[in-house]
Amino acid sequence: MNNILSVFLLMSSGEGTQNPWSSLLPLLLIMVIFYFFLIRPQMKRQKELKNFREALKKGDRIITSGGIYGKINNISENVITIDVGNNVLLKVDKSAILRDTTDIETQQK
């Protein structure tokens, strides 16, 4: 173990100038890892959610960000009217819609 460490120390402590790429390589590697493991999946989720919200139609069962389950009664540009039962209608902003309940119903069976 000590031999390997001493070889690396001797290589890095050369008397010539250090290659600038060797100092930038770890930073570039970290940026690539952040992009593929954090940024790209988040952008993909946001795109899927945007497509889901644009594809909503009357009669779809949904869940809001506040945890309210309901069925879409009316859709305008940014406001959705939700029927939550017993003729109770709620107006909710379209950005508050998270997902539909069909995937939850299939998981419970």
C-alpha positions in Angstrom: 0.0 0.0 0.0 2.8 2.4 0.9 4.6 1.6 -2.3 1.6 2.5 -4.5 1.1 5.7 -2.5 4.7 6.7 -2.9 4.5 6.1 -6.6 1.5 8.4 -7.0 3.2 11.1 -4.8 6.3 11.0 -7.0 4.3 11.2 -10.2 2.3 14.2 -9.0 5.3 16.1 -7.5 7.2 16.2 -10.8 9.5 19.2 -11.3 7.9 20.2 -14.5 4.6 22.1 -14.9 1.5 20.2 -14.0 -1.0 19.4 -16.8 -4.1 21.7 -16.4 -6.4 18.8 -17.4 -5.3 16.8 -14.4 -6.6 19.4 -12.1 -9.8 20.0 -14.1 -10.7 16.4 -14.5 -12.2 15.8 -11.0 -14.3 18.9 -11.4 -15.6 17.9 -14.8 -16.3 14.4 -13.5 -18.4 15.8 -10.7 -20.3 18.0 -13.1 -21.1 15.0 -15.3 -22.2 13.0 -12.3 -24.5 15.8 -11.1 -26.0 16.1 -14.6 -26.8 12.5 -15.1 -27.9 11.6 -11.6 -29.7 14.9 -10.5 -30.4 17.4 -13.2 -31.5 15.1 -16.1 -33.9 12.9 -14.1 -35.5 16.1 -12.6 -36.0 17.6 -16.1 -37.5 14.4 -17.3 -40.0 14.3 -14.4 -41.0 17.9 -15.0 -41.6 17.2 -18.7 -43.7 14.2 -17.9 -45.8 16.2 -15.4 -46.3 19.0 -17.9 -47.5 16.6 -20.5 -49.8 15.0 -18.0 -51.3 18.3 -17.1 -51.8 19.2 -20.7 -53.6 15.9 -21.4 -56.2 16.2 -18.7 -59.8 16.0 -19.7 -63.2 16.0 -18.1 -63.9 12.9 -16.1 -60.3 12.1 -15.2 -59.6 11.2 -11.5 -56.8 13.2 -10.0 -54.9 14.1 -6.8 -53.9 17.6 -6.0 -50.7 18.7 -4.3 -52.7 19.2 -1.1 -53.9 15.5 -1.2 -57.4 16.1 -2.4 -58.8 13.3 -4.5 -61.4 14.2 -7.1 -62.8 14.0 -10.6 -62.4 16.8 -13.1 -65.7 18.5 -13.8 -64.5 21.5 -15.9 -61.2 22.7 -17.4 -60.3 26.2 -18.3 -56.9 27.6 -19.2 -55.3 27.5 -15.8 -58.2 26.6 -13.5 -59.7 23.1 -13.0 -63.0 22.5 -11.3 -62.9 19.3 -9.3 -65.9 17.3 -8.0 -64.8 15.8 -4.6 -68.2 14.2 -3.9 -71.7 15.1 -2.7 -71.8 17.9 -5.3 -68.9 19.7 -3.7 -66.9 21.5 -6.4 -63.4 23.0 -5.9 -61.5 25.3 -8.1 -57.8 24.4 -8.3 -54.9 25.8 -10.2 -53.7 23.5 -12.9 -50.2 23.5 -11.4 -51.6 21.9 -8.2 -52.5 18.7 -10.1 -50.0 16.0 -9.4 -51.2 12.7 -10.8 -54.2 10.5 -11.6 -55.5 7.9 -9.2 -55.6 5.0 -11.6 -52.1 3.9 -10.7 -53.0 4.0 -7.0 -56.1 1.9 -7.5 -54.2 -0.8 -9.4 -51.5 -1.0 -6.6 -54.2 -1.6 -3.9 -55.7 -4.6 -5.7 
